[in-house]
Amino acid sequence: MRFKVRAGPHRRLFCPLEIEDSSDLPNSFLLRDEESGALLPAQREESGRITFIIPYLERGDEVSLNVVKDGLEEKVELKEKGDVVEIKLGGKLFTSYHINANSPRPFLYPLYAPGQIPITRSFPMEDVEGESKDHKHHRSVWVAHGDVNGVDNWSEETGHGRQVHRFFKEIKSGIVRGSMREVLDWVDSGGKKVLEEEREIIFYNLSSPIRMIDFRIVFYASEEDVIFGDTKEGGMISLRVASELEGQRGGVIENSFGGIGEKESWGKKAHWCDYWGYIKGEKLGVAILDHPSNLRHPTYWHVRDYGLFTANPFGVSYFTNNP
């Protein structure tokens, strides 16, 4: 079997592909580049899609790939252990997804950069000397919003709402990517359900020092109409960078329009935003990219020199200073 992939008008770098295919292919196999001979891992999903990653393709170019081998060892491993799902890349821990009842919301922690260097803050999960200790609700990587039908599902102050894990629809490992699909209820402080969410998180196996995660979040107004209020206190993807990366400690915030620092990035619309700096002498960073189909793309950014980093499409009056 042969696949032909064209880059189109843009350069492609570590680009995940999903191809509809009805052929009887194994669950995992290799694709060989006809020109270079390079081998790419591929996997077949239960949906019938074939998934693989193109490391590089210049705009206008194309590549032909042939199926050559099956029965490969899984490289992205997800394993549920009580109220934690561990995610390993090549046998090493990448991150863990926590759904314990002691936290108001699920979160990913720790999150390791290449070299097993934590790239998000440990507080409040752990007390590490030298870290900042502000904003206890900033739990590494999480999803939240501060006004959902008037319910504060952002902070951990008195009367805050919660996100209650109901069940996993799927937890899957693979050679190209692993994923989890979770159903959650967003509830008020008394436990009354406000809405339902289906959250899919995909973890990729890349042949590079880059690591990549996709979040696919769908909200259902399962009880009544739902209004996401206009507030800066929220982020559909929220991240608290490691203290060494904070802008106030020398880290750099940068966006797709060339904005540098909080002053030129906070409340601005951009296709992506990047937070980078040095940890233990290593130049490291984390970027969040807004998908073109998302609400108000390119989104607004609630990103601070003290280390908060969120994509928030809802807080328009705050970001534009226009009530």
Salt bridges, closest charged atoms under 4 A:
GLU18 OE1 - ARG49 NE 3.56
GLU18 OE2 - ARG177 NH1 2.86
GLU18 OE2 - ARG216 NH2 3.40
GLU20 OE2 - ARG49 NE 3.20
ASP21 OD2 - ARG44 NH1 3.99
GLU34 OE2 - ARG2 NE 2.91
GLU45 OE1 - LYS172 NZ 2.67
GLU45 OE2 - ARG177 NE 3.19
GLU62 OE2 - LYS4 NZ 3.70
GLU62 OE1 - ARG6 NE 2.95
GLU77 OE2 - LYS79 NZ 3.51
GLU86 OE1 - LYS81 NZ 3.20
ASP127 OD1 - LYS133 NZ 3.37
ASP134 OD1 - ARG121 NH1 3.77
ASP134 OD2 - HIS135 ND1 2.58
ASP134 OD2 - ARG240 NH1 2.81
GLU156 OE2 - ARG139 NE 2.72
GLU182 OE2 - HIS165 ND1 2.69
ASP185 OD1 - ARG166 NH1 3.51
ASP185 OD1 - LYS193 NZ 3.27
GLU196 OE1 - ARG166 NH1 2.95
GLU196 OE1 - LYS193 NZ 2.92
GLU197 OE2 - ARG199 NE 2.71
GLU198 OE1 - LYS169 NZ 2.95
GLU198 OE2 - ARG181 NH2 3.21
GLU200 OE1 - ARG216 NH1 3.81
GLU223 OE2 - LYS193 NZ 3.58
GLU233 OE2 - LYS232 NZ 2.32
GLU246 OE2 - ARG240 NH2 3.57
GLU246 OE1 - ARG249 NE 3.29
GLU262 OE2 - ARG304 NH1 3.06
ASP290 OD2 - HIS297 ND1 2.77
